[in-house]
């Protein structure tokens, strides 16, 4: 008796060739609806589902495969005599393969203004049922839900007369994953429309099993989203160097978050998820040199990200420095040759396509998860934000805009001191803002810069003490969110000291 395959797909990519190959290999095809039409139009022999069930498709196609002659043929175990006898008594034939992919529910609800009626009509019932039946009986039945598996299946049938047991097990797992993801999408949509408490379903694929986590005694894994995203380590192309560690991934991700802020050529050096040097320039070479000069000590063993192709000249400037990772949207051939000589240096090519898509951020807690939109909104700093008598120069506005883009990525309480498009001091993670200010300004002082500095603060200045301290170190311009009950004290102090100060009306805490 010929082996039988039941084909019923929404995604018809590759189906014609797959079906023709099955027929050529001696398989009999059962088909439904639009799938059968495609086969008929291409002169591929098939049997309609109603011929198998002896029952017409009813309810506008809602009921066509929910029948014992379908599910009996899928679920019957070939090794149990009582199952074989039941099929014989009821005139049911085996179905040896199910090829199903589901109605496009996710794509339907993504459409603007989609109605509940349209959504409901794109909830597949028969498809998931057949997938689950076939997947349960994987020892005897091949279940196919992904057109990418067609070539592998055909090659195995050509070689061995059927798919291998291991392949059937793998395809079963894929089918259950497919139906689980489908049901999660439907459940989320229906609960929202029903006004029920939201449930969070997360879908990620394993990207990499890591050697360990933050510390050697911690196990760790790296997962990625189902679809590629720009500025993502999960979808980076590693061009050289050893395997990434947990801490490498955390730091590199932080570097990418900073570099995506800039459209002009920019470079950032990063250690422990805080920038230790960042700059913009006319070229990547200039940006890198300024970023390196900002803190030559801290960059040791750090991570560098740039937002332009890494040139040979920039690579030569980086080569003498011990770095863990260099990230760029692309590398010139010369840059690859220069940096590949450092066998442990990871070179990561990352898609840096800019997008306005809303992204979510998840942080695990004891017994829960925090979820929020990622902080992707950054105001452009303009002179009309000034709240002091002393008005900013164009150069100060440019530096405040640069500092504002950097300080949002520094651990709170965060103070960044900049000049001429480069960081000179970074104060991160202190328990009070004055402590962060002292750290950043002492770094600038150590670099020999004591006048014309610009200070950026991620949160409002709660007292005028930071303004007074800033003046002592040569700060002439401050950008901060404002919003303190003592804002006026800060403004008065700035006026006394001849400092221009801008309020953005937006804070950027990063805990």
C-alpha positions as CSV (number, residue, x, y, z in Angstrom):
1,X,0.0,0.0,0.0
2,X,1.3,3.5,-0.9
3,X,2.3,5.8,1.9
4,X,0.0,8.8,2.3
5,X,0.8,12.4,3.0
6,X,-1.9,15.0,4.0
7,X,-1.0,18.5,2.8
8,X,-2.9,21.5,4.1
9,X,-0.8,24.7,4.2
10,X,-1.2,28.5,4.4
11,X,2.4,29.2,3.4
12,X,2.7,27.6,-0.1
13,X,6.4,28.4,-0.6
14,X,8.1,25.3,-2.1
15,X,4.9,23.2,-1.8
16,X,4.6,22.4,-5.6
17,X,8.1,21.0,-5.8
18,X,7.6,19.1,-2.5
19,X,4.3,17.5,-3.5
20,X,5.7,16.6,-7.0
21,X,8.7,14.9,-5.4
22,X,6.4,12.9,-3.1
23,X,4.3,11.7,-6.0
24,X,7.4,10.8,-8.0
25,X,8.6,8.8,-5.0
26,X,5.3,6.8,-5.0
27,X,3.4,8.7,-2.2
28,X,-0.3,9.4,-2.4
29,X,-1.4,12.9,-1.5
30,X,-4.5,14.0,0.3
31,X,-5.1,17.8,0.1
32,X,-7.6,20.4,1.4
33,X,-9.0,23.7,0.1
34,X,-6.5,26.1,-1.4
35,X,-3.7,23.5,-1.2
36,X,-5.7,21.1,-3.4
37,X,-6.4,23.9,-5.9
38,X,-2.6,24.6,-6.2
39,X,-2.0,20.9,-6.8
40,X,-4.7,20.6,-9.4
41,X,-3.5,23.8,-11.2
42,X,-0.1,22.2,-11.5
43,X,-1.4,18.7,-12.5
44,X,-0.2,17.0,-9.4
45,X,-2.3,14.0,-8.5
46,X,-4.2,14.2,-5.2
47,X,-7.2,13.1,-3.3
48,X,-9.6,15.6,-1.8
49,X,-10.1,15.5,2.0
50,X,-13.8,14.8,1.5
51,X,-13.0,11.6,-0.4
52,X,-11.1,10.4,2.6
53,X,-13.7,11.3,5.3
54,X,-16.8,10.7,3.2
55,X,-18.0,14.0,4.6
56,X,-18.1,17.4,2.9
57,X,-16.2,20.5,4.2
58,X,-18.8,22.5,6.2
59,X,-19.1,25.7,8.1
60,X,-17.1,27.7,5.5
61,X,-14.2,25.2,5.8
62,X,-14.1,25.4,9.6
63,X,-14.8,21.6,9.7
64,X,-13.0,19.5,7.2
65,X,-10.1,17.5,8.9
66,X,-11.7,17.0,12.3
67,X,-12.7,13.4,11.5
68,X,-11.8,9.9,12.8
69,X,-10.6,8.9,9.3
70,X,-7.9,11.7,9.6
71,X,-7.0,11.4,13.2
72,X,-7.3,7.6,13.4
73,X,-5.0,7.4,10.4
74,X,-2.5,9.6,12.2
75,X,-2.7,8.4,15.8
76,X,-2.9,4.6,15.3
77,X,0.2,2.8,16.5
78,X,1.6,0.5,13.9
79,X,2.9,-1.9,16.6
80,X,-0.4,-2.5,18.4
81,X,-2.6,-5.1,16.9
82,X,-5.7,-3.7,18.6
83,X,-5.0,-0.3,16.9
84,X,-4.6,-2.0,13.5
85,X,-7.8,-4.0,14.0
86,X,-9.7,-0.8,14.9
87,X,-8.6,0.9,11.7
88,X,-9.5,-2.2,9.6
89,X,-13.0,-2.4,11.2
90,X,-13.7,1.3,10.5
91,X,-12.2,1.5,7.0
92,X,-9.4,3.9,8.0
93,X,-6.1,4.0,6.2
94,X,-2.8,5.1,7.7
95,X,-1.6,8.7,7.1
96,X,2.2,8.6,7.2
97,X,2.9,12.3,6.8
98,X,1.2,15.6,7.7
99,X,2.4,18.8,6.2
100,X,0.6,21.7,7.8
101,X,1.3,25.4,8.6
102,X,-1.3,27.5,10.2
103,X,-3.6,30.4,9.4
104,X,-1.6,33.6,9.7
105,X,-3.1,34.8,13.0
106,X,-0.1,36.8,14.1
107,X,0.1,38.6,10.8
108,X,-3.6,39.3,10.9
109,X,-3.7,40.9,14.3
110,X,-0.6,43.0,13.4
111,X,-2.7,44.9,10.9
112,X,-3.9,48.3,11.9
113,X,-7.6,48.3,12.8
114,X,-8.0,44.6,12.6
115,X,-11.5,43.5,13.8
116,X,-12.3,40.7,16.2
117,X,-14.1,38.9,13.4
118,X,-11.1,38.9,11.2
119,X,-8.9,37.7,14.0
120,X,-11.2,34.9,15.0
121,X,-11.4,33.6,11.4
122,X,-7.6,33.3,11.4
123,X,-7.6,31.0,14.4
124,X,-6.7,27.6,13.0
125,X,-8.4,24.6,14.6
126,X,-7.9,21.7,12.3
127,X,-4.2,22.5,11.6
128,X,-3.0,22.4,15.2
129,X,-5.0,19.3,15.8
130,X,-3.4,17.5,12.9
131,X,0.1,18.7,13.9
132,X,-0.4,17.5,17.5
133,X,-1.8,14.1,16.4
134,X,1.1,13.5,14.0
135,X,3.7,14.8,16.5
136,X,2.3,12.5,19.2
137,X,2.7,9.5,16.9
138,X,6.2,10.6,15.6
139,X,7.5,7.1,15.8
140,X,5.4,6.3,12.7
141,X,4.4,9.7,11.3
142,X,6.4,12.5,9.8
143,X,5.1,15.9,10.8
144,X,6.1,19.0,8.8
145,X,5.3,22.6,9.7
146,X,8.3,24.4,8.2
147,X,8.9,24.6,4.4
148,X,12.7,24.8,5.1
149,X,12.5,21.1,6.0
150,X,11.1,20.0,2.6
151,X,14.6,19.3,1.0
152,X,15.8,17.3,4.0
153,X,12.7,15.1,4.0
154,X,12.8,14.4,0.3
155,X,16.5,13.5,0.4
156,X,15.9,11.0,3.2
157,X,12.9,9.4,1.5
158,X,15.0,9.1,-1.7
159,X,17.8,7.5,0.2
160,X,16.0,5.3,2.7
161,X,12.3,5.1,1.6
162,X,11.2,7.1,4.6
163,X,12.4,9.7,7.0
164,X,14.7,8.6,9.8
165,X,13.5,8.1,13.4
166,X,15.7,10.9,14.6
167,X,14.3,13.3,12.0
168,X,10.8,12.4,12.9
169,X,11.6,13.1,16.6
170,X,13.1,16.5,15.7
171,X,10.2,17.4,13.5
172,X,7.8,16.4,16.3
173,X,9.5,18.8,18.7
174,X,9.3,21.6,16.1
175,X,5.6,21.0,15.6
176,X,4.8,21.2,19.3
177,X,6.9,24.4,19.5
178,X,5.0,25.8,16.5
179,X,1.6,25.1,18.1
180,X,2.7,26.4,21.5
181,X,3.8,29.7,20.0
182,X,0.6,29.9,18.0
183,X,-1.5,29.3,21.1
184,X,0.5,31.9,23.1
185,X,-0.3,34.5,20.4
186,X,-4.0,33.7,20.4
187,X,-4.2,33.6,24.2
188,X,-2.5,37.0,24.6
189,X,-4.9,38.6,22.0
190,X,-8.0,37.0,23.5
191,X,-7.1,37.9,27.1
192,X,-6.5,41.5,26.2
193,X,-9.8,41.8,24.4
194,X,-11.6,40.0,27.2
195,X,-10.2,42.3,29.8
196,X,-8.5,39.5,31.7
197,X,-5.2,39.9,33.6
198,X,-2.3,39.9,31.2
199,X,0.0,36.9,31.0
200,X,3.5,37.4,29.7
201,X,4.7,34.8,27.2
202,X,8.3,35.2,26.0
203,X,9.7,33.5,22.9
204,X,13.5,33.1,22.6
205,X,15.8,30.6,20.9
206,X,19.0,29.4,22.4
207,X,21.8,31.3,20.9
208,X,24.8,30.0,22.9
209,X,25.6,28.0,26.0
210,X,28.1,30.1,27.9
211,X,31.1,28.8,29.8
212,X,29.8,30.5,32.9
213,X,27.9,33.6,34.0
214,X,29.1,36.7,35.8
215,X,31.3,34.4,37.9
216,X,32.7,30.9,37.3
217,X,30.4,29.2,39.7
218,X,27.3,30.4,37.8
219,X,25.8,28.6,34.8
220,X,24.6,30.8,32.0
221,X,23.0,30.7,28.5
222,X,22.3,33.3,25.8
223,X,19.0,33.4,24.1
224,X,17.9,35.4,21.0
225,X,14.6,36.7,19.7
226,X,12.9,34.8,16.9
227,X,13.4,37.7,14.4
228,X,16.7,39.5,13.8
229,X,17.1,42.9,15.3
230,X,19.6,45.7,14.6
231,X,22.2,46.7,17.2
232,X,21.9,43.1,18.5
233,X,24.8,40.9,19.8
234,X,22.5,37.9,19.4
235,X,22.6,38.4,15.6
236,X,26.2,39.6,15.3
237,X,28.7,38.0,13.0
238,X,31.9,37.1,14.8
239,X,34.8,37.6,12.5
240,X,37.6,36.6,14.9
241,X,38.6,35.9,18.5
242,X,37.5,33.5,21.2
243,X,34.0,32.8,22.4
244,X,32.0,35.6,24.1
245,X,31.5,35.4,27.8
246,X,28.4,36.5,29.8
247,X,30.2,39.7,30.9
248,X,31.4,40.3,27.3
249,X,27.8,40.2,26.1
250,X,26.5,42.5,28.8
251,X,29.3,45.1,28.1
252,X,29.0,44.8,24.3
253,X,25.3,45.4,24.5
254,X,25.8,48.5,26.6
255,X,28.3,49.8,24.1
256,X,25.8,49.2,21.3
257,X,23.1,51.1,23.2
258,X,25.5,54.1,23.4
259,X,26.7,54.0,19.8
260,X,23.2,53.9,18.4
261,X,22.7,57.4,19.8
262,X,24.9,59.0,17.2
263,X,24.6,59.7,13.5
264,X,28.0,61.4,13.2
265,X,31.1,59.2,13.3
266,X,31.4,58.1,16.9
267,X,33.5,55.7,19.0
268,X,32.9,54.5,22.6
269,X,35.1,52.6,24.9
270,X,33.3,50.7,27.7
271,X,34.2,48.9,30.9
272,X,31.7,47.2,33.3
273,X,28.7,48.6,31.4
274,X,29.8,52.2,31.7
275,X,31.6,54.3,29.1
276,X,35.2,55.1,29.9
277,X,35.7,57.2,26.9
278,X,33.4,58.4,24.1
279,X,33.7,60.9,21.3
280,X,32.4,62.1,17.9
281,X,34.6,63.3,15.1
282,X,34.8,64.0,11.4
283,X,36.1,60.5,10.9
284,X,36.1,57.2,12.8
285,X,39.9,57.7,13.2
286,X,39.4,61.0,14.9
287,X,36.5,59.8,17.0
288,X,38.5,56.8,18.2
289,X,41.6,58.9,19.0
290,X,39.5,61.3,21.1
291,X,37.7,58.5,22.9
292,X,41.0,56.8,23.7
293,X,42.6,60.1,24.9
294,X,39.6,60.5,27.3
295,X,40.8,57.7,29.5
296,X,43.8,55.7,28.4
297,X,43.9,53.8,31.7
298,X,40.4,52.5,32.0
299,X,40.1,51.3,28.3
300,X,42.6,48.5,29.1
301,X,40.8,45.2,28.7
302,X,37.7,47.1,27.5
303,X,35.3,47.0,24.6
304,X,35.2,49.4,21.7
305,X,32.2,50.2,19.4
306,X,32.2,52.4,16.3
307,X,29.3,53.3,14.0
308,X,31.2,53.4,10.7
309,X,33.2,50.8,8.9
310,X,36.4,50.2,10.9
311,X,39.3,51.4,8.7
312,X,42.8,50.1,8.5
313,X,44.1,53.3,10.1
314,X,41.7,53.0,13.0
315,X,42.6,49.4,13.4
316,X,46.3,50.3,13.5
317,X,45.6,52.8,16.3
318,X,43.8,50.2,18.3
319,X,46.2,47.3,17.8
320,X,48.7,48.2,20.6
321,X,46.0,48.4,23.2
322,X,44.7,45.3,25.0
323,X,41.0,45.1,24.1
324,X,38.4,42.4,24.5
325,X,36.0,43.2,21.7
326,X,35.8,45.6,18.7
327,X,32.3,46.2,17.3
328,X,31.5,47.8,13.9
329,X,28.9,47.7,11.2
330,X,31.7,46.5,8.9
331,X,35.5,46.0,8.8
332,X,37.8,46.9,5.9
333,X,40.0,44.2,4.6
334,X,43.0,46.0,6.0
335,X,41.4,46.4,9.4
336,X,40.7,42.6,9.5
337,X,44.2,41.8,8.6
338,X,45.6,44.2,11.3
339,X,43.3,43.0,14.1
340,X,43.1,39.3,13.3
341,X,46.7,39.0,14.3
342,X,45.5,39.4,17.9
343,X,44.0,35.9,18.2
344,X,41.9,36.4,21.3
345,X,40.4,39.8,20.2
346,X,36.7,39.3,19.3
347,X,35.7,41.2,16.1
348,X,31.9,41.6,15.9
349,X,30.1,42.8,12.8
350,X,26.7,44.2,13.9
351,X,23.8,45.5,11.8
352,X,23.4,49.1,12.8
353,X,20.3,49.9,10.8
354,X,18.4,52.6,12.6
355,X,14.8,51.9,13.5
356,X,12.0,53.5,15.5
357,X,10.5,50.1,16.5
358,X,9.4,50.0,20.2
359,X,11.5,47.5,22.1
360,X,10.9,45.9,25.5
361,X,13.4,45.3,28.3
362,X,13.0,42.5,30.8
363,X,14.8,42.2,34.1
364,X,14.4,39.1,36.3
365,X,13.5,39.6,39.9
366,X,13.1,37.1,42.8
367,X,9.8,35.5,41.8
368,X,9.0,37.9,39.0
369,X,10.0,40.0,36.0
370,X,10.1,43.7,35.4
371,X,9.2,44.8,31.9
372,X,9.5,48.3,30.4
373,X,10.0,50.0,27.1
374,X,13.7,50.5,26.4
375,X,14.9,54.1,26.8
376,X,15.2,55.0,23.2
377,X,14.0,58.6,23.3
378,X,16.7,61.2,23.6
379,X,15.9,64.9,23.3
380,X,18.0,67.1,21.1
381,X,19.5,69.8,23.2
382,X,18.6,73.3,22.0
383,X,19.5,76.8,23.3
384,X,15.8,77.6,24.1
385,X,16.1,75.1,27.0
386,X,18.2,77.7,28.9
387,X,16.9,78.8,32.3
388,X,19.8,81.1,33.3
389,X,20.8,84.6,32.5
390,X,24.0,83.4,30.9
391,X,23.1,81.9,27.5
392,X,24.9,79.1,25.8
393,X,27.2,79.4,22.8
394,X,26.7,77.1,19.8
395,X,29.7,75.1,20.9
396,X,28.3,74.6,24.4
397,X,24.9,73.5,23.0
398,X,26.7,70.9,20.8
399,X,28.7,69.6,23.8
400,X,25.6,69.5,26.0
401,X,23.8,67.5,23.3
402,X,26.8,65.1,23.2
403,X,27.0,64.8,27.0
404,X,23.2,64.3,27.3
405,X,23.4,61.3,24.9
406,X,26.2,59.8,26.9
407,X,25.0,60.4,30.5
408,X,21.7,58.4,29.9
409,X,23.8,55.3,29.5
410,X,25.9,55.7,32.7
411,X,24.7,54.1,35.9
412,X,22.8,56.5,38.2
413,X,23.6,58.7,39.9
414,X,25.4,59.8,36.7
415,X,27.5,62.8,35.9
416,X,29.5,63.2,32.7
417,X,31.9,66.0,31.9
418,X,32.7,66.7,28.2
419,X,34.4,69.1,26.0
420,X,34.7,69.4,22.2
421,X,32.7,66.2,21.5
422,X,34.6,63.9,23.9
423,X,34.2,62.7,27.4
424,X,36.7,63.9,30.0
425,X,35.2,62.4,33.1
426,X,32.5,59.9,33.9
427,X,31.0,59.6,37.4
428,X,28.8,56.5,37.8
429,X,26.7,54.7,40.3
430,X,27.4,56.8,43.4
431,X,25.0,57.0,46.2
432,X,24.8,60.8,45.9
433,X,25.2,63.1,42.9
434,X,28.0,65.2,44.4
435,X,30.1,62.0,44.7
436,X,29.6,61.3,40.9
437,X,30.3,64.9,40.1
438,X,33.6,64.9,42.0
439,X,34.7,61.7,40.3
440,X,34.0,63.1,36.8
441,X,35.5,66.5,37.4
442,X,38.7,65.1,39.0
443,X,39.2,62.9,36.0
444,X,38.9,66.0,33.7
445,X,41.3,67.9,36.0
446,X,43.8,65.0,35.9
447,X,43.6,65.2,32.1
448,X,44.7,68.8,32.4
449,X,41.4,70.4,31.3
450,X,40.2,73.0,33.8
451,X,38.1,75.4,31.9
452,X,35.3,75.5,29.4
453,X,33.8,72.1,30.6
454,X,30.3,71.0,30.1
455,X,28.5,68.9,32.7
456,X,25.5,66.6,32.0
457,X,23.4,65.0,34.8
458,X,21.0,62.1,34.2
459,X,18.7,63.4,37.0
460,X,17.9,66.7,38.5
461,X,20.4,68.4,40.9
462,X,18.8,68.2,44.3
463,X,20.9,71.0,45.7
464,X,23.0,73.9,44.4
465,X,26.2,72.2,45.9
466,X,26.9,70.4,42.6
467,X,26.7,73.8,40.7
468,X,29.1,75.4,43.1
469,X,31.5,72.4,42.9
470,X,31.3,72.4,39.1
471,X,32.4,76.1,38.9
472,X,35.5,75.3,40.9
473,X,36.6,72.7,38.3
474,X,36.0,75.0,35.3
475,X,32.5,73.9,34.3
476,X,30.8,76.7,32.3
477,X,27.6,74.9,31.1
478,X,25.3,72.3,32.7
479,X,22.5,70.3,31.2
480,X,20.1,68.5,33.6
481,X,16.4,67.4,33.6
482,X,15.2,70.0,36.2
483,X,12.2,69.2,38.4
484,X,13.7,69.6,41.9
485,X,11.9,71.7,44.5
486,X,15.2,73.5,44.7
487,X,15.6,74.2,41.0
488,X,15.5,77.9,41.7
489,X,18.4,77.6,44.1
490,X,20.5,75.9,41.3
491,X,19.5,78.6,38.8
492,X,20.4,81.4,41.3
493,X,23.8,79.8,42.0
494,X,24.5,79.3,38.3
495,X,23.7,83.0,37.7
496,X,26.0,84.0,40.5
497,X,28.8,81.9,38.9
498,X,28.2,82.8,35.3
499,X,27.3,79.3,34.3
500,X,24.7,78.6,31.6
501,X,22.2,75.9,32.5
502,X,19.6,74.0,30.5
503,X,16.7,72.0,31.7
504,X,15.5,69.2,29.4
505,X,12.4,68.2,31.3
506,X,13.4,64.5,30.8
507,X,15.5,62.3,33.1
508,X,17.4,59.1,32.1
509,X,17.9,57.0,35.3
510,X,19.8,53.7,34.6
511,X,19.8,51.4,37.6
